[in-house]
Amino acid sequence: MRTFGLPGGPVDAIVLAGGRATRMGGVDKPAVVVGDRRMLDTVLDAVADCARIAVVGPRRGDLDGRVVQTQESPAGAGPVAALAAGLAALAGPDDGAVVVVASDLPTLDRGIVADLAARLAAEPKAEAAFAVDECGRTQFLLAAWRRRSLAARLAGLDRLTDRPMRALVPDRHTTVAVSGVYDCDTPADLARARAAHVPQPMDLDEARAAIRKTVPPLPIRTVPLVSARGATLAAPLVAAEALPRFDISAMDGYAVSGPGPWRLLDVIRYAGARSALSLTAGQAVRIATGAQVPAGATGVVRDEFVAVTGDGDAAVLHRRADAPVRDDTRRRGEDWQPSHHLAEAGTAVTAAVLSAATSAEVAELAVRGPVRAHIALTGDEIRRDGPLQDGQTRDSLGPVLPDLLWHCGVRAVADTHVPDTAAGFDTLLGGADDADVIVVVGATGGGAADQLRAALARAGARIVVGRVRCRPGGSQVTALLPDGRVVLGLPGNPLAAVATLLTMLPAVVDGLTARTPAVAVTGAVCNAADAGTAVTRIVPVGRRANGTWAADTVVRTAHLAGLIGREALALLPPDPVDGQTVELLPLPR
């Protein structure tokens, strides 16, 4: 850490971190997170070069030990009283300066603080330097004061409580124009701050975690089983009926009553039969697998354990001497009883879940999803049908994207082509209300025709993932529109698009449906060192006879031919070693 000061002394900092935040519902505003960081932490980093720092507000146990904490009296007495408390906590000579900042400035940085101190130093007659924002408003809680002047202005007031900061403003002051800095007084201000924040490039795991944490879940719906495939359980799957519902025979054989031998009745009990048959001690009846065991039966003996002597009314059933004594009855509730939890909330609704629900006599499920996607292909040069003209490229990805999405648990509900114009992208983001996620192919980079990021900014979208440290797929973007729809921007190259989709779309589904993330599939890549680079690399792999995986070392991204005959994509971490176990993304068949 370095410190800066004025010719007459050091520069200290007072951070105002109290207040009632009435326009935000009384939340602890300094602790509100913007860009994965508390606003208070952002402001403390911005004043880190000051000699001493005082935070005025409720005591916080997680602040750096060099930060002096104090509180105005009474608590909530207003910014002037808080400023006086902060100045008293930093007692010392009257020379030097004090930077005064509010804790709700999520874009404040050290450069702005240094500019304020430098302006004050450059104008010896000025008692204070105030920031002026882009709208021309003077920010009284983003300022640098001469300590002697501030103390005198505070001492000259008849009272400190519930006074506006304007009461302190001296006639001799200067200003510093600042851009991109604003306070967060309302929920709308907070939404704007979060939308404007562009995260730094992330690792793959960081990006997926950010998506799962940030994307809000969809509403819960109760739907019939036929409509639930691909959704996620929003409540446990609870059995409505026992399984089996009644005692049934597990084998072809005989239902018997008592220890035997048994007189064999001339009746066959079939599965699905609804007769009122009842056995008494010493009786037996032929029974088929799956048939309901008749009343009075004490067990079922399979065919190979018995022998029949006589016939007709004289037929007698005996247990073979070498046969074990075993009951082949499946008792009511042997698999589960009513109210048994078959699957917990957060479980993906697969074919197995639907089958189990059917067996448990559950007709409807409370779910989130299934997630619906609107596919948007970009690029004026892309053509799906008809002969290609000069400068055109065949759309080799669009026709297979619905299958790739369904592999990730997402249903494609629309497929459009977006021209490379600002209006085209604005129309896409403003419409596409038939989907929960908009999957955009291309236009994610910084080229002349790459319109997506600017369109997201115009739409007020919050950037969740700006870029990822990986190859291919580094230029991807994930954003959240104000209405909760997710935009997943894929690179335009087909292999990069597929790699990004398989890596990130499951995390989007996890967030939208509150699904429990699946355990990653892993495998040892025998030639990881040759295929890896200094950043995470996503490469096709095939399984070898010994169970390890071999990675392609040369991968072309302009087509999907490199995936032919491959079973998965491997996420090779930076500088991997041969035989290293890595995450695998199975490819759809």
C-alpha positions in Angstrom: 0.0 0.0 0.0 1.2 3.5 -0.7 -0.2 6.7 0.9 -0.6 10.2 -0.5 -0.9 13.6 1.2 -1.0 17.3 0.8 2.1 19.5 1.3 1.0 20.1 4.9 0.2 16.6 5.9 -1.3 13.2 5.1 -4.7 12.4 3.6 -7.1 10.3 5.8 -10.5 8.9 4.8 -13.9 8.8 6.4 -16.4 6.3 5.0 -20.0 6.8 6.0 -21.5 3.4 6.3 -24.7 4.0 8.4 -28.0 5.5 7.5 -31.5 4.1 7.4 -31.7 3.3 3.6 -35.5 3.9 3.8 -35.8 4.0 0.0 -34.4 0.5 -0.2 -36.6 -1.0 2.5 -34.1 -0.4 5.4 -31.5 -2.9 4.1 -27.9 -2.8 5.2 -26.9 -0.9 2.2 -23.1 -1.0 2.6 -23.4 -4.8 2.6 -25.4 -5.0 -0.7 -23.4 -6.9 -3.3 -22.7 -5.4 -6.7 -20.4 -7.4 -9.0 -19.8 -10.2 -6.4 -18.5 -7.6 -3.9 -20.0 -5.6 -1.1 -20.3 -1.9 -1.9 -18.4 -1.2 1.3 -15.5 -3.3 0.3 -15.3 -1.5 -3.1 -15.2 1.9 -1.3 -12.6 0.7 1.2 -10.4 -0.5 -1.6 -10.8 2.9 -3.3 -9.5 4.7 -0.2 -6.8 2.1 0.7 -4.0 4.5 -0.2 -5.1 7.0 2.5 -3.0 7.2 5.7 -5.8 6.3 8.1 -9.4 5.2 7.5 -12.5 5.5 9.7 -15.7 3.7 9.0 -18.8 5.3 10.6 -21.7 3.0 11.2 -22.7 -0.2 12.9 -19.7 -2.2 13.9 -18.6 -5.0 11.5 -16.4 -7.8 12.6 -14.8 -8.6 9.3 -13.1 -5.3 8.5 -9.3 -4.9 8.3 -7.7 -4.2 11.7 -6.2 -0.9 10.6 -9.7 0.5 10.0 -11.0 2.6 12.9 -14.7 1.9 13.5 -17.0 4.4 15.2 -20.7 5.4 15.3 -22.5 8.7 15.3 -24.6 9.5 18.4 -27.5 8.9 18.3 -27.2 6.2 15.6 -28.9 7.4 12.4 -28.4 11.1 13.2 -27.5 11.9 9.6 -24.4 12.4 7.5 -23.1 15.6 9.3 -23.2 13.9 12.7 -21.5 10.8 11.2 -18.8 13.0 9.6 -18.1 14.6 13.0 -17.8 11.2 14.6 -15.4 10.0 11.9 -13.2 13.1 12.3 -13.1 12.7 16.1 -12.0 9.1 15.6 -9.1 10.2 13.5 -7.8 12.7 16.1 -4.6 14.4 15.2 -3.0 17.7 13.9 -5.2 20.0 11.9 -2.9 19.9 8.8 -3.5 17.5 6.0 -6.8 16.5 4.4 -9.7 14.1 4.8 -11.4 12.3 2.0 -15.1 11.9 2.7 -17.0 9.1 0.8 -20.3 7.3 1.1 -20.3 3.5 1.2 -22.9 3.2 -1.6 -20.6 4.0 -4.5 -20.1 0.6 -6.3 -17.9 2.0 -9.1 -15.6 4.2 -7.0 -11.9 3.5 -7.6 -8.5 4.7 -6.3 -8.0 7.0 -9.3 -11.1 9.1 -8.4 -10.0 9.4 -4.8 -6.5 10.4 -5.9 -7.9 13.0 -8.3 -9.9 14.7 -5.5 -6.9 14.9 -3.3 -4.7 16.2 -6.1 -7.3 18.9 -7.0 -7.4 20.1 -3.4 -3.6 20.2 -3.3 -3.4 22.1 -6.6 -5.8 24.9 -5.3 -4.4 26.1 -2.0 -7.3 28.6 -1.4 -9.9 25.9 -1.8 -11.3 24.4 1.5 -12.8 21.3 -0.2 -13.0 19.6 -3.6 -16.3 18.0 -4.5 -17.0 15.4 -7.2 -19.5 16.4 -9.9 -21.2 13.6 -11.7 -22.1 13.3 -15.4 -25.5 14.9 -14.7 -23.9 18.0 -13.3 -24.9 17.1 -9.7 -22.4 17.9 -6.9 -21.7 14.8 -4.8 -21.2 16.1 -1.3 -20.3 12.6 0.0 -17.5 12.2 -2.5 -15.1 14.9 -1.6 -11.7 15.9 -0.2 -11.6 18.4 2.6 -8.8 20.3 4.3 -9.0 18.9 7.8 -8.7 22.3 9.5 -11.6 23.7 7.3 -13.8 20.7 8.0 -13.3 20.9 11.7 -14.1 24.6 11.7 -17.3 24.2 9.6 -18.5 21.4 12.0 -17.7 23.5 15.1 -19.7 26.4 13.6 -23.0 24.5 13.4 -25.5 25.0 16.2 -26.3 21.3 16.0 -25.0 18.2 14.1 -28.0 15.9 14.1 -30.3 15.7 11.1 -28.4 18.3 9.1 -27.9 18.1 5.4 -24.4 18.1 4.0 -25.1 21.4 2.2 -24.9 23.0 5.6 -21.1 22.4 5.6 -20.3 23.5 2.0 -17.8 26.4 2.1 -17.8 29.3 -0.3 -14.2 28.5 -1.4 -14.4 25.1 -2.9 -13.5 23.4 -6.2 -14.9 20.5 -8.2 -13.7 17.5 -10.1 -15.8 16.1 -12.9 -16.2 12.3 -12.6 -17.8 9.8 -14.9 -19.3 6.4 -14.3 -19.7 7.1 -10.5 -23.1 7.2 -8.9 -24.7 6.3 -5.6 -27.3 3.7 -5.0 -30.3 5.2 -3.1 -33.1 3.2 -4.7 -33.7 -0.3 -6.0 -33.6 1.2 -9.6 -30.1 2.6 -8.8 -29.0 -0.8 -7.6 -30.3 -2.5 -10.7 -28.5 0.0 -12.9 -25.2 -0.6 -11.0 -25.5 -4.3 -11.4 -26.3 -4.1 -15.0 -23.4 -1.8 -15.7 -20.9 -4.0 -14.0 -18.9 -6.2 -16.3 -17.1 -8.9 -14.5 -13.4 -9.7 -15.1 -12.7 -12.9 -17.1 -13.4 -15.9 -15.1 -12.2 -19.5 -14.9 -14.8 -22.1 -16.0 -15.7 -23.1 -12.5 -16.1 -19.5 -11.4 -18.3 -18.8 -14.4 -20.6 -21.7 -13.7 -20.8 -20.9 -10.1 -21.7 -17.3 -10.9 -24.5 -18.4 -13.2 -26.0 -20.8 -10.7 -25.8 -18.1 -8.0 -27.2 -15.2 -10.0 -29.9 -16.6 -12.3 -33.3 -16.5 -10.5 -35.4 -19.6 -10.4 -38.5 -19.9 -12.6 -42.0 -20.0 -10.9 -43.2 -23.4 -9.6 -45.9 -25.1 -11.7 -48.0 -28.2 -11.1 -48.2 -30.2 -14.3 -49.3 -33.7 -15.4 -46.5 -36.2 -15.8 -46.6 -36.0 -19.5 -45.6 -32.4 -19.4 -42.8 -32.7 -16.7 -40.1 -34.4 -18.7 -36.9 -32.3 -18.6 -38.2 -30.1 -15.7 -36.8 -30.2 -12.1 -38.8 -31.2 -9.0 -39.7 -28.2 -6.9 -41.0 -30.4 -4.1 -40.2 -34.0 -3.1 -41.8 -36.8 -5.1 -43.9 -38.5 -2.4 -45.6 -41.9 -3.0 -49.4 -41.7 -3.0 -49.7 -45.5 -2.8 -47.7 -48.4 -1.6 -45.8 -50.6 -4.0 -46.9 -53.3 -4.4 -50.4 -52.1 -3.7 -51.2 -55.7 -2.5 -49.4 -59.0 -1.9 -48.4 -60.4 -5.3 -46.6 -63.5 -6.5 -43.0 -62.9 -7.5 -42.8 -66.1 -9.4 -44.9 -68.6 -11.4 -45.8 -71.2 -8.8 -48.5 -71.9 -6.1 -50.2 -69.8 -3.5 -50.4 -72.0 -0.4 -52.1 -71.9 3.0 -50.3 -73.6 5.9 -47.2 -75.8 6.0 -48.4 -78.5 3.5 -48.9 -80.8 1.8 -51.7 -79.0 0.2 -54.9 -80.0 -1.7 -54.6 -78.3 -5.1 -57.7 -76.5 -6.2 -58.6 -76.6 -9.9 -58.2 -72.8 -10.2 -55.4 -70.7 -11.8 -54.8 -67.2 -10.3 -53.7 -64.8 -13.1 -52.3 -61.4 -12.9 -55.1 -58.8 -13.0 -57.7 -61.3 -11.8 -60.3 -59.8 -9.5 -62.0 -62.9 -8.1 -63.0 -63.4 -4.4 -60.9 -66.5 -4.1 -59.9 -67.4 -0.5 -57.8 -70.2 0.8 -58.2 -72.2 4.0 -55.4 -74.2 5.7 -54.1 -77.1 3.6 -55.2 -75.6 0.3 -53.2 -74.4 -2.7 -53.9 -72.7 -6.0 -51.9 -72.2 -9.2 -50.6 -68.6 -9.5 -48.9 -66.6 -12.2 -46.1 -64.0 -11.7 -47.6 -60.6 -10.7 -51.0 -62.1 -9.7 -52.6 -61.0 -6.4 -52.1 -63.5 -3.7 -55.6 -64.8 -2.6 -56.8 -64.2 0.9 -55.8 -66.8 3.4 -52.6 -67.7 1.6 -49.5 -67.9 3.9 -47.0 -67.8 1.1 -46.0 -68.6 -2.6 -43.9 -71.6 -3.6 -42.2 -71.4 -7.0 -42.7 -74.2 -9.6 -39.3 -75.8 -9.2 -39.7 -76.3 -5.5 -42.8 -78.5 -5.6 -44.3 -81.6 -7.2 -47.9 -82.6 -7.8 -49.4 -86.1 -7.2 -52.8 -87.2 -8.3 -55.1 -85.2 -10.5 -58.5 -83.5 -10.4 -60.0 -83.3 -7.0 -57.4 -85.7 -5.7 -54.4 -83.6 -6.7 -51.9 -82.9 -3.9 -49.0 -80.4 -3.9 -45.8 -81.4 -2.0 -42.7 -79.4 -1.3 -39.7 -81.3 -2.8 -37.4 -82.7 -0.1 -34.4 -80.9 -1.4 -36.2 -77.6 -1.9 -35.5 -74.7 0.5 -38.3 -73.2 2.5 -38.8 -69.8 0.8 -41.7 -67.5 0.3 -41.9 -65.9 -3.1 -44.5 -63.4 -2.1 -43.9 -59.7 -2.7 -45.7 -58.1 0.2 -47.7 -54.9 0.1 -45.3 -51.9 0.5 -42.2 -54.0 0.2 -40.7 -51.4 -2.2 -42.3 -48.4 -0.5 -45.1 -47.3 1.7 -47.4 -44.3 1.1 -45.7 -41.0 1.9 -42.2 -42.4 1.1 -39.9 -39.9 -0.6 -38.8 -41.2 -3.9 -36.9 -38.1 -5.0 -36.0 -34.8 -3.4 -36.6 -31.3 -4.7 -33.9 -30.3 -7.1 -33.9 -33.7 -8.9 -34.1 -33.6 -12.7 -37.3 -35.1 -14.0 -35.9 -38.0 -16.1 -37.6 -41.1 -17.5 -36.8 -42.9 -14.2 -38.5 -40.2 -12.2 -41.6 -40.3 -14.4 -41.8 -44.1 -14.2 -41.4 -44.1 -10.4 -44.1 -41.4 -10.1 -46.4 -43.5 -12.2 -45.7 -46.6 -10.1 -46.5 -44.5 -6.9 -49.9 -43.4 -8.3 -48.7 -39.7 -8.5 -50.5 -38.0 -11.4 -49.0 -34.5 -11.1 -45.6 -32.9 -10.2 -44.6 -29.6 -8.8 -41.8 -28.5 -11.0 -39.7 -25.6 -12.4 -39.3 -25.8 -16.1 -38.7 -27.5 -18.5 -36.5 -24.6 -19.7 -37.5 -23.2 -23.1 -34.9 -21.7 -25.4 -35.1 -19.3 -28.3 -32.2 -19.9 -30.7 -30.9 -16.9 -32.5 -28.3 -17.3 -35.2 -26.4 -14.2 -36.2 -24.3 -13.2 -39.2 -25.4 -11.8 -42.5 -23.1 -14.3 -44.2 -24.9 -17.4 -42.8 -27.4 -19.2 -45.1 -29.3 -22.3 -44.2 -31.2 -23.2 -47.4 -30.6 -22.7 -51.1 -27.4 -22.3 -53.1 -24.6 -20.2 -51.5 -23.7 -16.9 -53.0 -20.3 -15.3 -52.9 -19.3 -14.5 -49.4 -21.9 -16.7 -47.8 -21.4 -19.6 -45.4 -23.6 -22.6 -44.8 -25.4 -22.8 -41.5 -23.9 -26.1 -40.2 -24.9 -25.5 -36.6 -28.5 -24.3 -36.5 -30.0 -27.6 -37.7 -28.4 -29.6 -34.8 -28.7 -27.0 -32.0 -32.2 -28.3 -30.8 -30.7 -31.8 -30.2 -27.7 -30.2 -28.4 -30.1 -28.2 -26.2 -32.2 -31.2 -25.4 -29.1 -33.0 -24.4 -28.7 -30.3 -21.7 -32.3 -30.5 -20.7 -33.6 -27.5 -22.7 -36.4 -27.4 -25.2 -36.0 -25.3 -28.3 -39.2 -23.4 -29.0 -38.1 -20.9 -31.6 -35.3 -20.5 -34.2 -34.6 -17.1 -35.8 -31.9 -15.4 -37.8 -30.8 -12.0 -36.6 -29.2 -9.5 -39.0 -26.0 -7.8 -38.0 -27.7 -4.5 -37.1 -28.4 -2.8 -33.8 -32.1 -2.9 -34.5 -32.0 -6.6 -35.2 -30.5 -7.3 -31.8 -32.7 -4.9 -30.0 -35.8 -6.6 -31.5 -34.5 -10.0 -30.5 -33.9 -9.0 -26.8 -37.1 -7.0 -26.7 -39.1 -9.9 -28.0 -38.4 -13.6 -27.7 -40.8 -13.7 -24.7 -41.7 -17.3 -25.6 -38.5 -18.5 -23.9 -36.6 -18.6 -20.6 -33.2 -18.4 -22.2 -32.1 -16.8 -25.5 -29.2 -18.7 -27.1 -27.3 -16.4 -29.4 -24.8 -17.9 -31.8 -22.1 -15.4 -32.8 -21.7 -11.6 -32.3 -20.0 -12.1 -28.9 -16.6 -10.7 -29.7 -15.5 -7.1 -30.3 -15.5 -6.9 -34.0 -17.4 -4.4 -36.2 -20.3 -6.8 -36.7 -20.5 -8.0 -33.1 -23.6 -6.3 -31.8 -24.6 -8.5 -28.8 -22.8 -6.8 -25.9 -23.9 -3.3 -26.9 -27.5 -4.5 -27.3 -27.3 -6.1 -23.8 -26.2 -2.7 -22.4 -29.1 -0.9 -24.1 -31.5 -3.5 -22.8 -30.3 -3.0 -19.2 -29.0 -6.5 -18.9 -26.8 -7.6 -16.0 -23.6 -9.3 -17.3 -23.1 -12.4 -15.2 -20.2 -13.8 -17.2 -18.3 -11.4 -19.5 -15.5 -13.7 -20.7 -14.0 -17.0 -19.7 -10.3 -18.0 -19.6 -10.6 -21.0 -21.9 -10.0 -22.1 -25.5 -12.2 -22.3 -27.4 -15.1 -20.3 -26.1 -13.3 -17.4 -24.3 -15.5 -14.7 -25.9 -18.8 -16.1 -24.5 -21.2 -14.0 -22.5 -24.0 -14.8 -20.1 -26.4 -12.0 -19.1 -29.6 -11.6 -17.2 -32.3 -9.3 -18.7 -34.4 -7.2 -16.4 -37.4 -9.5 -16.8 -35.4 -12.6 -15.7 -34.7 -14.1 -19.1 -31.2 -15.4 -19.6 -29.0 -14.6 -22.6 -26.3 -17.2 -23.4 -24.0 -15.8 -26.1 -22.0 -18.5 -27.9 -19.0 -17.8 -30.1 -19.7 -18.1 -33.8 -17.3 -21.0 -34.6 -19.3 -24.2 -34.5 -16.9 -26.2 -32.2 -16.5 -23.2 -29.9 -20.2 -22.8 -29.8 -20.8 -26.5 -28.9 -18.0 -26.4 -26.3 -19.5 -23.3 -24.6 -23.1 -24.7 -24.8 -22.2 -28.0 -23.2 -20.2 -26.3 -20.5 -22.5 -23.4 -19.5 -26.1 -24.3 -20.4 -26.4 -27.0 -17.7 -25.4 -24.3 -15.2 -28.1 -22.0 -16.6 -30.7 -24.8 -16.2 -29.5 -25.4 -12.6 -30.1 -21.7 -11.8 -33.5 -21.5 -13.6 -34.9 -24.7 -12.1 -33.0 -24.8 -8.8 -31.7 -28.2 -9.9 -29.0 -29.9 -7.8 -25.9 -29.8 -10.0 -24.9 -33.2 -11.4 -21.7 -34.8 -10.3 -19.1 -34.2 -13.0 -18.1 -37.1 -15.2 -14.3 -37.5 -15.1 -11.6 -39.5 -16.8 -7.8 -39.8 -17.1 -6.5 -38.2 -20.3 -3.3 -40.1 -21.3 -1.8 -37.3 -23.4 -3.1 -34.3 -21.5 0.3 -32.6 -21.6 0.5 -32.6 -25.4 -3.1 -31.4 -25.8 -3.1 -28.8 -23.0 -2.0 -25.1 -23.0 -1.4 -22.4 -20.4 -5.2 -21.8 -20.2 -8.1 -24.2 -19.9 -8.5 -26.0 -23.2 -11.6 -27.9 -24.3 -10.8 -30.8 -26.7 -12.5 -33.8 -28.1 -11.5 -37.1 -26.6 -12.0 -40.8 -27.3 -11.9 -43.8 -25.0 -9.0 -46.2 -25.3 -9.2 -49.9 -24.6 -7.6 -49.6 -21.2 -10.3 -47.2 -20.0 -8.2 -44.0 -20.3 -9.0 -41.2 -22.8 -6.9 -39.8 -25.6 -7.3 -36.1 -26.6 -7.0 -34.6 -30.0 -4.0 -32.3 -30.0 -5.0 -30.4 -33.2 -8.5 -29.1 -33.2 -10.3 -27.1 -35.9 -13.1 -25.0 -34.7 -14.8 -24.0 -38.0 -16.8 -27.2 -38.2 -17.8 -30.2 -36.1 -16.0 -32.9 -38.1 -13.6 -33.2 -35.2 -16.4 -34.6 -33.1 -17.0 -37.6 -35.4 -16.1 -40.8 -33.5 -15.5 -38.9 -30.2 -17.4 -39.6 -27.1 -16.8 -36.5 -25.0 -15.1 -33.1 -24.6 -12.4 -32.9 -22.0 -11.8 -29.8 -19.9 -8.0 -29.7 -19.7 -6.8 -27.3 -16.9 -3.9 -25.1 -17.5 -0.6 -27.0 -18.0 -2.0 -30.5 -17.4 0.1 -33.6 -17.0 -0.3 -36.9 -18.8 -2.8 -39.2 -17.1 -4.4 -36.3 -15.2 -8.1 -36.9 -14.3 -10.2 -34.1 -15.7 -13.9 -33.3 -16.2 -15.6 -34.8 -19.3 -18.6 -33.5 -21.1 -20.3 -36.5 -22.8 -21.4 -35.7 -26.3 -25.0 -36.3 -27.4 -25.4 -39.4 -29.6 
